[in-house]
Amino acid sequence: HVQLVESGGGSVQAGGSLRLSCTVSGYGYSSYSMGWFRQAPGKEREGVAAIDSDGNTRYADSVKGRFTISQDNAKATVYLQMNSLKVEDTAMYYCAASRGYIATSRRLVATAYNYWGQGTQVTVS
């Protein structure tokens, strides 16, 4: 049974930083692709960042240069370092995992992922 547990959300002032963590259990982490998504009230879920088993990353244009996704295979954990946060970054952030390779064009597409965490709230004021 695959489980994803996010942590690290909270409230921060604009310009501040937060680091989200997502720990995965229940499968061989290193063989999966991972992503971070977010959903603000009244909006669709959008892909923020993704990383594959080789460490290749992809980012939404809205967060490029501000957010960094990384992973620690030994800890089965993926991180999202968020700097220079803006009010518009306010959302529930979700970690997602896909068993296997995801084509580059689909790495920020929610339907490409099989497993989801419960979400962690990020509020920027």
Salt bridges, closest charged atoms under 4 A:
GLU46 OE2 - ARG38 NE 2.64
ASP52 OD2 - ARG107 NH1 3.30
ASP61 OD1 - LYS64 NZ 3.10
ASP89 OD1 - ARG38 NH1 2.88
ASP89 OD2 - ARG66 NH1 2.71
